[in-house]
């Protein structure tokens, strides 16, 4: 009697469970938001360390969440995990593959947080400057540059503040200054909390790098355009592309390119460390 294995039944255990966990959390995020209005990424997504919502555990949890409602984010990450991860796990074994996945995912988060720090630092310095040098002119200078930054809720708070501030600036300048300091304090909190990163892309790019290093001459068939390419050239192309996009820093691009590069960097370091220790594949 012949039996047929299920799709997941033919996968190595770590890849299989990673796929299951990511998909379950994706749909859980959608259901919880639609039914309760709660965004899971507010708690499990990666925040910048200066934010009040930051937690060290987010260095791990962020990589199991994905952006929604568009399914493309999780689809491409899970497709890459399925395509490349299963072969790596079969070569390395489940324990080493899981270690590699976690190290590259956490490493990607650390690199991303470093770049985010330098991204938010100028605005934090401007807020601190006003707090120490309160004046109507300094406030006007800050608001002219930053009142359009942030979410819809932040812009609504700005409109409320402007109305209250304009109502007392002429009659009671000290009350106006107090309102401004309170607004900027809350603005700083909301601004930092708004930086949330989710996705397995950092670990996936680490897997991509490992695949190119272990199987450099294996031919891959691209989808667009449909041509074959050796794995090593595929990895080099993606690495160069990510570096270009990261340095370009387009304001319309919300992809964490430095996290992708961080995953590749930590993957490279870990593989070289294993090679130095004489680990056989």
C-alpha positions in Angstrom: 0.0 0.0 0.0 1.4 3.4 -1.0 1.2 6.4 1.2 1.6 10.0 0.1 3.6 12.5 2.2 2.1 15.9 2.8 3.9 19.0 1.5 5.2 19.9 5.0 5.9 16.3 5.8 8.7 16.3 3.3 10.5 19.2 4.9 13.3 19.1 7.5 11.9 20.0 11.0 13.3 23.5 11.6 12.3 24.8 8.2 8.9 23.2 8.6 8.3 24.7 12.0 9.6 28.1 11.0 7.1 28.2 8.1 4.3 27.1 10.4 5.1 29.7 13.1 5.4 32.6 10.6 2.2 31.8 8.8 0.2 31.3 12.1 1.5 34.7 13.5 0.7 36.4 10.2 -2.9 35.3 10.2 -3.1 35.9 14.0 -1.9 39.5 13.4 -4.6 40.0 10.8 -7.4 38.5 12.9 -6.4 40.3 16.2 -6.3 43.6 14.4 -9.5 43.2 12.5 -11.4 41.9 15.6 -9.9 43.9 18.4 -8.0 46.7 16.7 -4.8 45.6 18.4 -1.5 45.5 16.4 0.7 42.6 17.6 3.7 44.3 16.1 3.3 47.1 18.6 4.5 44.6 21.2 6.5 42.1 19.4 7.9 44.2 16.5 11.4 45.7 16.9 11.5 49.2 18.3 14.5 51.5 18.6 16.2 51.1 22.0 15.3 54.7 23.0 11.6 54.1 22.6 9.5 53.3 25.6 8.0 50.3 23.8 11.4 48.7 23.2 12.1 45.3 24.7 15.2 43.2 24.3 13.0 40.2 23.5 12.0 42.0 20.3 15.4 41.2 18.8 13.9 37.7 18.5 10.2 38.1 18.1 10.4 40.7 15.3 11.6 38.0 12.8 8.4 36.0 13.2 6.1 38.8 12.2 5.3 40.2 8.8 3.7 43.3 7.3 0.0 43.1 6.4 -2.5 43.3 4.8 -0.3 42.7 1.7 0.8 39.0 1.8 3.8 39.6 -0.5 6.2 40.3 2.4 5.6 36.9 4.1 5.3 35.1 0.8 8.7 36.0 -0.6 10.4 35.4 2.8 8.8 32.0 3.3 9.4 31.0 -0.4 13.1 31.8 0.0 13.2 29.9 3.4 11.6 26.9 1.7 13.8 27.0 -1.4 17.2 27.5 0.2 16.7 26.7 3.9 15.7 23.0 3.5 19.0 22.2 1.6 21.1 24.0 4.2 19.3 22.2 7.1 19.8 18.8 5.4 23.6 19.6 5.1 24.2 21.3 8.5 21.6 19.4 10.6 18.7 21.0 12.4 20.6 22.3 15.4 23.3 24.2 13.4 20.7 25.5 10.9 18.5 26.9 13.7 21.6 28.5 15.4 22.5 30.1 12.0 19.0 31.3 11.5 18.8 33.0 14.9 22.3 34.5 14.8 21.7 36.1 11.4 18.2 37.3 12.4 19.5 38.9 15.6 22.6 40.2 13.8 20.4 41.8 11.2 18.4 43.5 13.9 21.5 44.9 15.6 22.9 46.3 12.4 19.4 47.8 11.6 19.2 49.4 15.0 22.6 51.0 14.6 21.5 52.6 11.3 18.2 53.7 12.8 20.0 55.4 15.7 21.9 57.7 13.3 18.6 58.2 11.4 16.6 59.5 14.4 19.5 61.2 16.2 19.3 64.6 14.4 15.6 65.0 15.4 16.3 64.0 19.0 19.0 66.6 19.1 16.7 69.3 17.8 14.1 68.4 20.5 16.7 68.5 23.2 18.0 71.8 21.9 14.5 73.3 22.2 14.0 71.9 25.7 17.1 73.7 26.8 16.5 76.8 24.7 12.8 77.4 24.8 11.6 80.2 22.5 8.9 80.9 20.0 11.4 81.2 17.2 13.1 77.9 18.0 9.7 76.2 18.2 8.7 77.6 14.8 11.9 76.4 13.3 11.4 72.8 14.6 7.8 72.6 13.6 8.5 74.0 10.1 10.7 71.0 9.5 9.0 68.2 11.3 5.2 68.7 11.8 4.4 66.5 8.8 6.5 63.6 10.1 4.7 60.7 11.6 1.3 59.0 11.6 -2.1 60.4 11.1 -2.6 60.4 14.9 0.6 62.4 15.4 -0.5 65.0 12.8 -3.9 65.3 14.6 -2.0 65.9 17.9 0.0 68.6 16.1 -3.2 70.4 15.0 -4.6 70.3 18.5 -1.4 71.6 19.9 -1.2 74.5 17.4 -4.7 75.6 18.3 -4.0 75.6 22.0 -0.6 77.2 21.6 -1.8 80.0 19.4 -4.6 80.7 21.9 -2.2 81.6 24.7 1.1 82.7 23.1 0.1 86.4 23.2 -1.7 86.4 26.5 0.5 84.0 28.5 3.9 83.2 26.9 5.0 81.0 29.8 1.9 78.8 29.5 2.6 78.6 25.8 6.2 77.5 26.4 4.9 74.9 28.9 2.5 73.6 26.2 5.3 73.4 23.7 7.6 71.4 26.0 4.8 69.0 26.8 4.0 68.6 23.1 7.6 68.0 22.1 8.1 65.5 24.9 5.0 63.5 23.7 6.2 64.0 20.1 9.5 62.4 20.9 7.7 59.4 22.5 5.4 58.9 19.6 8.1 59.5 17.0 10.4 56.8 18.5 7.5 54.4 19.1 6.5 54.7 15.4 9.8 53.0 14.3 8.8 49.3 14.1 10.6 46.6 12.1 9.1 43.2 11.3 10.1 40.3 9.1 12.4 37.3 8.6 14.3 39.0 5.8 17.5 39.4 7.8 17.7 35.7 8.5 16.6 34.9 5.0 19.4 37.0 3.5 21.8 35.1 5.8 20.4 31.9 4.4 20.9 33.2 0.9 24.5 34.1 1.6 25.2 30.7 3.1 23.6 29.0 0.1 25.9 30.9 -2.2 29.0 30.0 -0.1 28.2 26.3 0.2 26.9 25.8 -3.3 28.5 28.5 -5.3 28.2 26.8 -8.7 24.7 25.5 -8.3 22.5 26.9 -11.1 19.4 28.8 -10.1 16.6 29.7 -12.5 15.5 33.3 -12.1 11.8 34.2 -12.5 12.4 37.7 -14.0 14.1 37.3 -16.5 13.8 33.5 -16.8 17.5 32.7 -17.2 19.9 30.4 -15.2 22.5 31.9 -12.9 25.1 30.4 -10.6 24.3 30.8 -6.9 27.5 32.8 -6.2 26.6 35.4 -8.8 23.0 35.5 -7.6 24.2 36.3 -4.0 26.7 38.9 -5.2 24.1 40.6 -7.2 21.6 40.7 -4.3 24.3 42.0 -1.9 25.4 44.8 -4.3 21.7 45.7 -4.9 20.9 45.9 -1.2 24.0 48.0 -0.6 23.0 50.4 -3.4 19.4 50.7 -2.1 20.6 51.2 1.5 23.0 54.0 0.5 20.4 55.6 -1.8 18.0 55.9 1.2 14.9 56.8 -0.8 12.2 58.4 1.3 9.6 56.2 -0.3 11.4 53.0 0.5 10.4 51.4 3.8 12.5 48.3 3.3 15.2 47.6 6.0 18.1 47.2 3.5 20.8 47.4 6.2 19.1 44.6 8.1 19.4 42.5 5.0 23.1 43.3 4.8 23.4 42.7 8.5 22.0 39.2 8.0 24.5 38.5 5.3 27.4 39.9 7.3 26.6 37.8 10.4 26.1 34.8 8.2 29.5 35.3 6.6 31.2 35.7 10.0 29.5 32.6 11.4 30.4 30.4 8.4 34.0 31.6 8.5 34.1 30.9 12.2 32.8 27.4 11.7 35.3 26.8 8.9 38.2 28.0 11.1 37.0 25.5 13.8 37.1 22.7 11.2 33.3 22.1 11.0 32.6 19.7 8.2 29.5 20.1 6.0 
